[in-house]
Amino acid sequence: MISIIITSFKEPETIGKCIESILNQDIKEKHEIIVACPDEETKSVALKYKGIKHFQDPGKGKSFALNLLFKKAKGEILIFTDGDVYLAENAINNILKKFEDSKVGFVGGRVVSQNNKNTMLGYWSHLLADVGAHRTRQNRSDKEEFFECSGYLMAMRSGIIKEIPLDVAEDSIIPYYFFKQGHKIVYAGDAKVFVKNPTKFRDWLKQRKRTAKAHTKLNIYEPEFPKMKSFKNEIKEGFISIWSYPKTPKEIFWTDLLCLARLYMWLSLIYEEKIRKKYYNDGWDRVQTTKA
């Protein structure tokens, strides 16, 4: 038995496509599909689909909802995705194959950008997904090293993690808990999840800052946490590798601008945390241009 859990917040426009991308798969295992959301708009769309279960998220944030779902879901394997994305054909089975190895405790899927690569922000989204995420995760997985995953598509054995902190990135702390306990975490590069990224710079900055902020408290809970998403690591691991990606003068120029944008994002983040004392807290935060 597996539980496929879709966490969502005010996404009636996209939840249907997400559900359909799961229902259309030939899933070999007995399974349940749970949509966890706090709002009636998303719930009403989700329950139009036969066999969908609804979990009433109290609306206090994704990590808060996950802590409740860890106890609620019936599956031996829990697969998590979001209501504003959709899965590629056979993504579920490709994840389940990884769990045939009894030493595997956690599996991360591959994020693929839906955005038009011929726009600057679209190009950025493809570069960061293909180089910053995919290559790095695959390399670390092959070496059986720790790597941070994506909450857009991730899976875990149930009963091992009971609760997570509310003010850190759930897709970083959960795989680390498995890794720390001696379980293997592996990357399923053939389990693809299609994600719409921001199309306006202010939304891009808001989303990236929120992601980065969710990592700043990890070492408070886990002092030995091998943090991947930091200003230092971005320069060390990403600055050289990204230059293999652009193929045209326009893409080279956009890559230059991405470096400047990332620098601005990190400096802005440092200012907010060190000067204004504004830190990450769990809570649903809708980015409008990521909804299709």
Steps between C-alpha positions, in 0.01 A plus 500: 500500500629845409363845574527772237455833673437829320551805720327808365392852590250698291583318176163415339648596160771234511392226742297321232796458266711372787240243600447387140875453450489250787171328412622442143800299618502121511603476865585141588452528875179539697477869582303791639507858372457773759457869426595709805379859478341759731281678245159406361585605142773237463306241698190531280703439182694209649192315620351499148747219426395150598699339779672817622518543876511843660703594807399824668824692530458750786674764287804552722757416232637205307729362771217516755278304260774243433538427871130415512514298178788286626249357749193504274627330183464121485774416249832330568643741243394865503536695175464878521431752226334843470173620353657740250715243317436185299684169466647340193375162381627214718651736759340311789622157386849639439510621860368171635774307316758673719336362813561144383835550671416454868780739599332791320299721733446813292469576127506835323345566159622721216365851455441609140405859417178562307606852406594626155878483471498789253430754775759609756318371808403185312864441406601555863248239613636239258862573590438475874295180461731327252837603642445623853261222601507203261874462444588567862244256639589227252872532572452490875256212478743297289767555767251414778553845650237715665301736279202726552187408307198683363165509672336503158555123487651294780429170671585329828441187701234564762541460873859622511452877518235605752533877494703781341574859611266765362759766413735315265476354148311172521666362186840547663444391859299184419758337270771598751317319781497185284864543402602557862329176606693302238234471230595560139353801322493463124408713202247380244593705195233323294223602742422842359279772643414802286510832681389847392745765615444874554469719192557829682826596668338607827334159529827326408681694774226433755503126429880468500540699821237289672679182391836631621353622830364153569860376513647751741378323817593146400824504698312609813316169500777295342848655556663249263254558219694502168321801358495517119300818449722784622678799348836329554396172339334678211832660409702185571283244320288696257689795362722298265252228403229740383718624215468166323128566457460811276520431125446846349624855569153584635514209745851600610368851572204359692739282701698813591178662620407190699829523689424863585142414599617221729756733659227759558275232649765385748592856601132584547455186710798588720359850552158368600638247747795689648355852504121466498497167690243349265528123484319216328178372655274223378188621326328484164616777265352513152716614206244597237708465182578135580133411463380411153 
